[in-house]
Amino acid sequence: MKPQGKNYYIDAAKHSAQWHAENMKRIKKQKFDTISVHGIYSMQEALDFNQGSIIEPIYMSTSQAYRDADEMEAALGYEIPTWCYSRIANPSMYYLEGVLALLEGYGSNVETSCCATASGMSAIMSAVEPFLVTDPDDPDAKLNFVATSQVYGGTFQQFAVRKDQERNIEWRKVIHSNDINEWAKLIDKNTRFIYGEMPSNPGQAFFDLDKVVELAHSHGIPVIVDATVATPALLRPLTRGADIVVQSISKTITSSGFGIGGAVIARKNLTSNVKNEAMKADFGMYIKALPNRDNGPNISPFNAVMALNDSRNLRTKVDRFSRNTLTVANYLNNHKHIEQVDYLGLEEHPLHELASKYLFLVDSEVDPLYKKKVNRYGHLMSFRVKGDGQAARDVFDGFQMIWRATDLGRIKSVATIPAISTHSQQGEEGRKLADIPPNLIRLCVGGEHPDDIIADLDRGLAVLDGKKYFISSPEYSAGGASSAKLIRN
């Protein structure tokens, strides 16, 4: 085949980009559910390139071949779109990143881009690392960042150990995240970003995002929000002025539990005091094409497709999970063995009114079932058993249907005791800062009928009345799987 010349491929890419831009304008006019179902995959693409497949194919390929040296040169120089190598990009990753970017910017004119990563923790790393660079004009400055103390245990470790202890980058902790003055006192000229979870895992901490964004931007620094628990079905921080959203898509978005991944979704032309114009212009594409290209934390094609397929009914399942959780929370709130229930959906929760300002089921006003904006508060709650940590363990061990695991956001209800699991490594002092006592059980309510979830909670709580359930010594089947027998006294 006669070489076409590099300009031939560059011109073709421009035509393709123009078509893509027009197609995106059409997609953005659709409702949230339609975007979730179809994403950015078009009928034209299916017919032209994918043999008419109505579902996005999975591209289990490590790399892309090129027609000639000219196309390879243009591609590897980032002059034309390319899949290149699946450590960096791949069509399956592209389909997922496209829909996540659209969903996080839904209902606004905010231009967004996304980089999908191998896990939620790699998403956090990818989101914060580009800001933690030395200022060449002040190389001796001690960098810092401001973040809430109520964060997931893995985030706590990444901030406290990987950043603060190992690299001497100070984590300035916000204890009362709804006190804007506390945030303000911690910011100085060497602060690189502000970070918080909305709502937090497991304590349901929440803050006034509008005020935090205004404060951060007055100092020229970005706001990064972990919105894993809310998902874009309930909260889209970029539409409220935040600069970057982090999602552990292993959780609610991939509620089946068949895939693990994370995502960084950013507004274009974000705020930052770091002198890197390319990073600020398109953060999602920047980290994908440069630091993540070199460090390799991006998602695999298989996990991307698992997440993509699970995302198609996001709004519907988040609505169902939220309604189930409120039912369960109301039940536990009146139980004789429960000391406290932490769920933003309860009217007596001190942050209920604030959460109600932000957490709405997207498009509920155009849903024939509701025909008005309705609040939903997500699937994550926690409750504190009267007594000590052993009482919580006894209740926990009594569950027969609710899974004992460190997972959350599943179609199946899952519980854990954070003090001995997800938040154990941060130590007693760190858990006190985050208000995670040993008698706290985190419950992630799934899609079962709430009556059955409540019945299982009853089984666990009955332990405190002397009705003990326990697991006998395991008997192992020929296949090696535990077939432990449940015995009741």
VEXDREN-2710 file (C-alpha; in Angstrom, 1 decimal):
% VEXDREN-2710
k/r/px/py/pz
1/MET/0.0/0.0/0.0
2/LYS/1.3/3.4/-1.0
3/PRO/2.0/5.7/2.1
4/GLN/-0.6/8.4/2.4
5/GLY/1.5/10.9/4.3
6/LYS/1.0/12.0/7.9
7/ASN/-1.3/14.9/7.0
8/TYR/-3.8/12.5/5.4
9/TYR/-4.3/10.9/8.9
10/ILE/-4.4/14.3/10.6
11/ASP/-7.1/15.5/8.2
12/ALA/-9.1/12.3/8.7
13/ALA/-8.9/12.8/12.4
14/LYS/-10.2/16.3/12.2
15/HIS/-13.2/15.1/10.2
16/SER/-13.8/12.4/12.7
17/ALA/-13.5/14.8/15.6
18/GLN/-16.1/17.1/13.9
19/TRP/-18.6/14.3/13.6
20/HIS/-17.9/13.2/17.2
21/ALA/-18.5/16.8/18.4
22/GLU/-21.9/16.9/16.6
23/ASN/-22.9/13.5/18.0
24/MET/-22.0/14.6/21.5
25/LYS/-24.3/17.7/21.1
26/ARG/-27.1/15.3/20.3
27/ILE/-26.4/13.0/23.2
28/LYS/-26.2/15.8/25.7
29/LYS/-29.8/16.7/24.9
30/GLN/-31.0/13.3/26.1
31/LYS/-32.2/12.4/29.6
32/PHE/-30.0/10.8/32.2
33/ASP/-31.4/7.3/31.8
34/THR/-31.0/7.5/28.0
35/ILE/-27.3/8.5/28.4
36/SER/-26.8/5.7/30.9
37/VAL/-28.3/3.1/28.5
38/HIS/-26.7/4.2/25.3
39/GLY/-23.6/6.1/26.4
40/ILE/-21.5/7.5/23.5
41/TYR/-21.8/4.3/21.4
42/SER/-23.7/5.2/18.2
43/MET/-25.5/3.2/15.6
44/GLN/-23.2/4.5/12.9
45/GLU/-20.2/3.3/14.8
46/ALA/-21.8/-0.1/15.2
47/LEU/-22.6/-0.5/11.5
48/ASP/-19.3/0.9/10.2
49/PHE/-16.9/-0.8/12.6
50/ASN/-18.5/-3.4/14.8
51/GLN/-20.6/-5.6/12.5
52/GLY/-23.8/-4.0/13.7
53/SER/-23.4/-5.0/17.4
54/ILE/-26.0/-3.1/19.4
55/ILE/-23.8/-3.5/22.6
56/GLU/-20.3/-2.1/22.9
57/PRO/-17.9/-4.9/22.1
58/ILE/-15.1/-5.8/24.5
59/TYR/-11.7/-5.1/23.0
60/MET/-9.5/-7.7/24.7
61/SER/-6.4/-6.4/22.9
62/THR/-3.2/-5.1/24.3
63/SER/-2.4/-2.8/21.4
64/GLN/-3.4/-1.2/18.1
65/ALA/-1.8/-1.8/14.7
66/TYR/-1.2/1.0/12.2
67/ARG/-1.5/1.2/8.5
68/ASP/2.0/2.6/7.9
69/ALA/4.8/4.6/9.6
70/ASP/3.0/7.9/9.0
71/GLU/-0.1/6.9/10.9
72/MET/2.1/5.4/13.7
73/GLU/4.1/8.6/14.0
74/ALA/1.0/10.8/14.1
75/ALA/-0.6/8.5/16.7
76/LEU/2.3/8.2/19.0
77/GLY/2.9/11.9/18.8
78/TYR/-0.7/12.4/20.0
79/GLU/-1.6/14.2/16.8
80/ILE/-4.5/11.9/16.1
81/PRO/-6.7/9.8/18.4
82/THR/-5.2/6.4/19.1
83/TRP/-5.7/3.3/21.2
84/CYS/-2.0/2.7/21.0
85/TYR/-1.6/0.4/24.0
86/SER/-4.2/-0.7/26.5
87/ARG/-2.1/0.5/29.5
88/ILE/-3.1/4.0/28.2
89/ALA/-6.3/3.6/26.2
90/ASN/-8.6/1.1/24.6
91/PRO/-12.0/1.3/22.9
92/SER/-13.7/-0.4/25.9
93/MET/-12.1/2.1/28.2
94/TYR/-13.2/4.9/25.9
95/TYR/-16.9/3.8/26.0
96/LEU/-16.9/3.8/29.8
97/GLU/-15.0/7.1/30.2
98/GLY/-17.4/8.8/27.7
99/VAL/-20.6/7.9/29.6
100/LEU/-19.1/8.7/33.0
101/ALA/-18.0/12.1/31.8
102/LEU/-21.5/12.9/30.4
103/LEU/-23.3/11.7/33.6
104/GLU/-21.1/13.8/35.9
105/GLY/-21.8/16.9/33.8
106/TYR/-25.4/16.1/33.2
107/GLY/-27.8/19.1/33.5
108/SER/-25.1/21.7/33.0
109/ASN/-22.9/23.3/30.4
110/VAL/-19.8/22.1/32.1
111/GLU/-17.3/20.4/29.7
112/THR/-15.9/17.3/31.3
113/SER/-13.4/14.5/30.6
114/CYS/-12.7/11.2/32.3
115/CYS/-9.8/8.9/33.0
116/ALA/-10.9/5.4/34.2
117/THR/-8.5/3.7/36.6
118/ALA/-7.9/0.2/38.0
119/SER/-9.5/1.0/41.3
120/GLY/-10.9/3.8/43.4
121/MET/-7.6/4.2/45.2
122/SER/-5.7/4.6/41.9
123/ALA/-8.3/7.2/41.0
124/ILE/-7.6/9.2/44.2
125/MET/-3.8/8.9/43.5
126/SER/-4.3/10.0/39.9
127/ALA/-6.5/13.0/41.0
128/VAL/-4.2/14.4/43.6
129/GLU/-0.6/13.7/42.5
130/PRO/-0.4/16.2/39.6
131/PHE/-1.0/19.0/42.2
132/LEU/1.7/17.9/44.6
133/VAL/4.6/19.3/42.7
134/THR/7.3/21.7/43.8
135/ASP/6.9/25.3/42.7
136/PRO/10.2/26.1/40.8
137/ASP/9.9/29.7/42.1
138/ASP/9.8/28.4/45.7
139/PRO/11.5/25.0/45.8
140/ASP/11.8/24.9/49.6
141/ALA/8.1/25.4/50.3
142/LYS/6.5/22.7/52.4
143/LEU/3.4/21.6/50.4
144/ASN/0.1/20.8/52.1
145/PHE/-3.5/19.9/51.2
146/VAL/-6.7/20.3/53.2
147/ALA/-9.0/17.3/53.5
148/THR/-11.7/16.1/55.8
149/SER/-10.7/13.5/58.5
150/GLN/-13.9/11.6/57.7
151/VAL/-12.7/9.6/54.7
152/TYR/-12.5/5.9/53.7
153/GLY/-9.8/4.0/55.4
154/GLY/-7.7/3.5/52.3
155/THR/-7.8/7.2/51.6
156/PHE/-6.7/7.9/55.2
157/GLN/-3.7/5.6/54.6
158/GLN/-2.8/7.2/51.3
159/PHE/-3.0/10.7/52.8
160/ALA/-1.5/10.0/56.2
161/VAL/1.2/7.5/55.3
162/ARG/2.0/7.8/51.5
163/LYS/1.8/11.6/51.5
164/ASP/2.4/13.0/55.0
165/GLN/4.8/10.5/56.6
166/GLU/6.7/9.3/53.6
167/ARG/6.9/12.5/51.5
168/ASN/6.5/15.2/54.1
169/ILE/3.4/16.7/52.3
170/GLU/1.2/17.8/55.2
171/TRP/-2.4/16.7/55.4
172/ARG/-4.3/19.4/57.2
173/LYS/-7.4/17.7/58.6
174/VAL/-10.8/19.2/58.8
175/ILE/-12.6/17.7/61.8
176/HIS/-16.0/19.5/61.5
177/SER/-16.5/19.6/57.7
178/ASN/-19.6/21.7/57.9
179/ASP/-17.7/24.5/59.6
180/ILE/-16.5/26.7/56.7
181/ASN/-14.3/28.7/59.1
182/GLU/-12.3/25.5/59.9
183/TRP/-11.6/25.0/56.3
184/ALA/-10.5/28.6/55.9
185/LYS/-8.0/28.5/58.8
186/LEU/-6.1/25.6/57.2
187/ILE/-5.5/27.1/53.8
188/ASP/-2.3/29.0/52.9
189/LYS/-0.2/29.8/49.8
190/ASN/1.3/26.3/49.8
191/THR/-2.1/24.5/49.9
192/ARG/-2.5/22.6/46.6
193/PHE/-6.1/21.3/46.8
194/ILE/-9.2/20.7/49.0
195/TYR/-10.6/17.2/49.3
196/GLY/-13.7/15.7/50.9
197/GLU/-16.2/12.8/50.6
198/MET/-19.9/13.5/50.1
199/PRO/-21.3/11.6/52.0
200/SER/-18.4/10.1/53.9
201/ASN/-17.8/6.4/54.4
202/PRO/-19.0/5.3/56.9
203/GLY/-19.9/8.3/59.1
204/GLN/-22.2/10.2/56.7
205/ALA/-20.2/13.5/57.1
206/PHE/-21.3/16.2/54.7
207/PHE/-20.4/19.7/53.9
208/ASP/-21.8/22.8/52.1
209/LEU/-20.1/22.3/48.7
210/ASP/-21.1/25.7/47.4
211/LYS/-19.3/27.5/50.3
212/VAL/-16.2/25.2/50.0
213/VAL/-15.9/25.8/46.3
214/GLU/-16.2/29.6/46.7
215/LEU/-13.5/29.5/49.5
216/ALA/-11.1/27.2/47.5
217/HIS/-11.4/29.2/44.3
218/SER/-10.7/32.5/46.1
219/HIS/-7.3/31.0/46.9
220/GLY/-6.8/29.6/43.4
221/ILE/-7.0/25.9/44.4
222/PRO/-9.2/23.1/43.1
223/VAL/-11.9/21.2/45.0
224/ILE/-11.8/17.4/44.7
225/VAL/-14.8/15.4/45.8
226/ASP/-15.2/11.7/46.3
227/ALA/-18.8/11.1/45.4
228/THR/-18.7/7.3/45.3
229/VAL/-21.6/6.9/47.7
230/ALA/-23.9/9.4/46.0
231/THR/-23.0/8.6/42.3
232/PRO/-24.1/11.1/39.6
233/ALA/-27.6/9.8/40.1
234/LEU/-27.9/11.9/43.3
235/LEU/-25.0/14.4/43.2
236/ARG/-22.9/15.9/40.5
237/PRO/-20.3/18.1/42.2
238/LEU/-18.9/19.5/38.9
239/THR/-22.2/21.1/38.2
240/ARG/-21.9/22.9/41.6
241/GLY/-18.4/24.3/40.8
242/ALA/-16.1/21.5/42.0
243/ASP/-13.1/20.8/39.8
244/ILE/-12.7/17.0/40.0
245/VAL/-14.8/14.1/41.0
246/VAL/-13.4/10.8/42.1
247/GLN/-15.5/7.6/41.8
248/SER/-14.8/4.1/43.0
249/ILE/-16.8/2.5/40.2
250/SER/-16.2/-0.9/41.9
251/LYS/-19.0/0.2/44.2
252/THR/-22.6/1.3/43.3
253/ILE/-21.9/1.8/39.6
254/THR/-20.7/-1.8/39.3
255/SER/-23.3/-3.1/41.8
256/SER/-23.0/-6.7/40.5
257/GLY/-19.6/-7.0/42.0
258/PHE/-18.2/-8.4/38.7
259/GLY/-15.6/-5.6/38.1
260/ILE/-13.3/-3.3/39.9
261/GLY/-12.3/0.2/38.9
262/GLY/-12.2/3.9/39.5
263/ALA/-12.6/7.1/37.7
264/VAL/-11.4/10.7/37.7
265/ILE/-13.9/13.1/36.1
266/ALA/-12.8/16.7/35.8
267/ARG/-14.1/19.9/34.4
268/LYS/-12.1/21.5/31.7
269/ASN/-10.2/24.7/32.5
270/LEU/-10.1/23.8/36.2
271/THR/-8.7/26.1/39.0
272/SER/-5.2/25.4/40.2
273/ASN/-2.1/27.3/41.5
274/VAL/0.2/24.8/39.8
275/LYS/1.9/26.2/36.8
276/ASN/0.8/23.6/34.3
277/GLU/-1.5/24.9/31.6
278/ALA/-2.1/21.6/29.8
279/MET/-3.2/20.0/33.1
280/LYS/-5.6/22.8/33.9
281/ALA/-7.1/22.8/30.3
282/ASP/-8.1/19.1/30.2
283/PHE/-7.2/17.3/33.4
284/GLY/-8.8/14.0/32.4
285/MET/-7.0/13.7/29.2
286/TYR/-3.8/15.1/30.7
287/ILE/-3.5/12.4/33.4
288/LYS/-4.5/9.6/30.9
289/ALA/-1.9/10.6/28.2
290/LEU/1.0/11.6/30.5
291/PRO/1.3/10.6/34.2
292/ASN/-0.9/7.6/33.9
293/ARG/0.7/6.5/30.7
294/ASP/4.0/6.4/32.6
295/ASN/2.7/5.0/35.9
296/GLY/0.2/2.5/34.6
297/PRO/-2.8/2.7/36.9
298/ASN/-5.6/2.8/34.2
299/ILE/-8.5/0.3/34.1
300/SER/-8.4/-3.0/32.1
301/PRO/-10.8/-3.4/29.1
302/PHE/-12.6/-6.3/30.9
303/ASN/-13.3/-4.3/34.0
304/ALA/-14.3/-1.3/31.9
305/VAL/-17.0/-3.3/30.1
306/MET/-18.3/-4.8/33.4
307/ALA/-18.7/-1.3/34.8
308/LEU/-20.2/0.0/31.6
309/ASN/-22.9/-2.7/31.5
310/ASP/-23.8/-2.2/35.2
311/SER/-24.1/1.6/34.8
312/ARG/-27.1/1.4/32.4
313/ASN/-29.7/1.4/35.1
314/LEU/-27.9/3.6/37.6
315/ARG/-30.7/6.0/38.4
316/THR/-33.2/3.3/38.9
317/LYS/-31.1/1.1/41.2
318/VAL/-29.9/4.1/43.3
319/ASP/-33.5/5.1/43.8
320/ARG/-34.4/1.6/44.9
321/PHE/-31.4/1.2/47.2
322/SER/-32.1/4.6/48.7
323/ARG/-35.7/3.9/49.5
324/ASN/-34.8/0.5/51.0
325/THR/-32.1/2.2/53.2
326/LEU/-34.5/4.8/54.5
327/THR/-37.0/2.0/55.5
328/VAL/-34.2/0.1/57.3
329/ALA/-32.9/3.2/59.0
330/ASN/-36.3/4.1/60.3
331/TYR/-36.7/0.6/61.7
332/LEU/-33.3/0.6/63.4
333/ASN/-33.8/4.1/64.7
334/ASN/-36.6/2.8/67.0
335/HIS/-34.9/-0.5/68.1
336/LYS/-34.2/-1.0/71.8
337/HIS/-30.6/-2.3/71.1
338/ILE/-29.5/0.6/68.9
339/GLU/-27.7/3.5/70.4
340/GLN/-27.5/5.7/67.2
341/VAL/-28.3/5.5/63.5
342/ASP/-26.3/7.5/61.1
343/TYR/-28.2/8.2/57.9
344/LEU/-28.7/11.5/56.2
345/GLY/-32.2/10.5/55.2
346/LEU/-33.4/10.6/58.8
347/GLU/-35.0/14.0/59.6
348/GLU/-33.3/14.1/63.0
349/HIS/-29.8/13.7/61.6
350/PRO/-28.0/17.0/62.2
351/LEU/-26.9/17.3/58.5
352/HIS/-30.3/16.2/57.0
353/GLU/-31.3/19.7/56.0
354/LEU/-27.9/20.4/54.4
355/ALA/-27.9/17.0/52.6
356/SER/-31.4/17.8/51.3
357/LYS/-30.0/20.8/49.6
358/TYR/-27.7/18.7/47.4
359/LEU/-29.0/15.1/47.2
360/PHE/-31.8/14.7/44.6
361/LEU/-32.8/11.8/42.4
362/VAL/-31.8/13.0/39.0
363/ASP/-34.7/13.6/36.6
364/SER/-37.3/12.7/39.3
365/GLU/-39.3/15.8/38.1
366/VAL/-39.8/14.2/34.7
367/ASP/-40.3/10.7/36.0
368/PRO/-44.0/9.7/35.6
369/LEU/-43.7/8.0/39.1
370/TYR/-42.8/11.2/40.9
371/LYS/-43.4/14.3/38.7
372/LYS/-41.4/16.4/41.1
373/LYS/-37.9/16.7/42.6
374/VAL/-37.4/14.2/45.3
375/ASN/-34.6/13.7/47.8
376/ARG/-32.7/10.5/48.0
377/TYR/-29.8/9.8/50.4
378/GLY/-28.1/6.7/49.0
379/HIS/-27.5/3.2/50.2
380/LEU/-24.9/3.6/52.9
381/MET/-25.8/3.9/56.6
382/SER/-24.3/2.9/59.9
383/PHE/-25.7/2.1/63.3
384/ARG/-24.2/1.8/66.7
385/VAL/-25.1/-1.1/68.9
386/LYS/-25.7/-0.4/72.6
387/GLY/-22.7/-1.8/74.5
388/ASP/-19.1/-2.3/73.5
389/GLY/-17.3/-3.6/70.4
390/GLN/-18.0/-7.2/71.4
391/ALA/-21.8/-6.5/71.3
392/ALA/-21.4/-5.2/67.8
393/ARG/-19.4/-8.4/66.8
394/ASP/-22.1/-10.6/68.3
395/VAL/-24.8/-8.9/66.3
396/PHE/-22.7/-8.9/63.2
397/ASP/-22.1/-12.7/63.6
398/GLY/-25.8/-13.3/63.8
399/PHE/-26.6/-12.2/60.2
400/GLN/-27.6/-15.0/57.9
401/MET/-28.5/-13.1/54.7
402/ILE/-26.5/-9.8/55.0
403/TRP/-23.0/-10.5/53.9
404/ARG/-20.1/-9.9/56.2
405/ALA/-17.5/-8.2/54.0
406/THR/-15.6/-5.0/53.4
407/ASP/-17.6/-4.3/50.2
408/LEU/-20.3/-1.8/49.6
409/GLY/-22.6/-0.7/46.8
410/ARG/-23.7/-4.2/45.9
411/ILE/-27.1/-5.4/44.7
412/LYS/-26.8/-7.7/47.8
413/SER/-26.8/-6.1/51.3
414/VAL/-23.3/-6.1/52.9
415/ALA/-22.2/-5.1/56.4
416/THR/-18.8/-4.6/58.1
417/ILE/-17.4/-3.3/61.3
418/PRO/-15.1/-0.5/60.2
419/ALA/-13.0/-0.5/63.4
420/ILE/-11.7/-4.0/62.7
421/SER/-11.7/-3.8/58.9
422/THR/-11.8/-0.9/56.5
423/HIS/-10.5/1.6/59.1
424/SER/-8.4/-0.6/61.2
425/GLN/-5.0/0.6/59.9
426/GLN/-5.6/4.2/60.7
427/GLY/-5.4/3.5/64.5
428/GLU/-7.5/4.4/67.4
429/GLU/-6.6/8.1/67.2
430/GLY/-7.5/8.3/63.5
431/ARG/-10.8/6.5/64.2
432/LYS/-11.6/9.0/66.9
433/LEU/-11.1/11.9/64.5
434/ALA/-13.4/10.2/62.1
435/ASP/-16.0/9.2/64.8
436/ILE/-15.7/5.5/64.2
437/PRO/-16.2/3.7/67.5
438/PRO/-15.9/-0.1/67.9
439/ASN/-19.6/-0.6/68.3
440/LEU/-20.4/0.9/64.9
441/ILE/-21.6/-1.4/62.1
442/ARG/-21.6/-0.1/58.5
443/LEU/-24.6/-1.4/56.5
444/CYS/-24.8/-1.0/52.7
445/VAL/-28.4/-1.8/51.8
446/GLY/-29.0/-3.6/48.6
447/GLY/-31.9/-4.5/46.3
448/GLU/-33.6/-7.2/48.4
449/HIS/-37.1/-6.5/49.8
450/PRO/-36.6/-4.4/52.9
451/ASP/-38.8/-6.7/55.0
452/ASP/-36.2/-9.5/54.5
453/ILE/-33.3/-7.1/55.3
454/ILE/-35.1/-6.1/58.5
455/ALA/-35.7/-9.8/59.4
456/ASP/-32.0/-10.5/59.1
457/LEU/-31.2/-7.5/61.3
458/ASP/-33.6/-8.9/63.8
459/ARG/-31.8/-12.2/63.8
460/GLY/-28.5/-10.4/64.6
461/LEU/-29.9/-8.1/67.2
462/ALA/-31.7/-11.1/68.9
463/VAL/-28.3/-12.2/70.1
464/LEU/-28.5/-9.4/72.7
465/ASP/-31.6/-11.0/74.0
466/GLY/-29.8/-14.3/74.5
467/LYS/-30.8/-15.9/71.3
468/LYS/-27.4/-16.8/70.0
469/TYR/-26.5/-17.7/66.4
470/PHE/-23.1/-18.9/65.6
471/ILE/-21.1/-20.8/63.0
472/SER/-19.8/-24.2/63.9
473/SER/-16.3/-25.5/63.1
474/PRO/-16.1/-25.6/59.3
475/GLU/-16.6/-28.9/57.5
476/TYR/-15.0/-28.8/54.1
477/SER/-16.5/-30.3/50.9
478/ALA/-14.5/-32.2/48.4
479/GLY/-14.2/-29.0/46.3
480/GLY/-12.5/-27.2/49.2
481/ALA/-15.4/-24.7/49.8
482/SER/-16.5/-24.2/53.4
483/SER/-19.9/-25.7/54.2
484/ALA/-20.1/-24.4/57.7
485/LYS/-23.4/-25.2/59.4
486/LEU/-25.4/-22.6/61.1
487/ILE/-26.5/-23.7/64.5
488/ARG/-28.9/-22.0/66.9
489/ASN/-29.0/-22.3/70.6
END
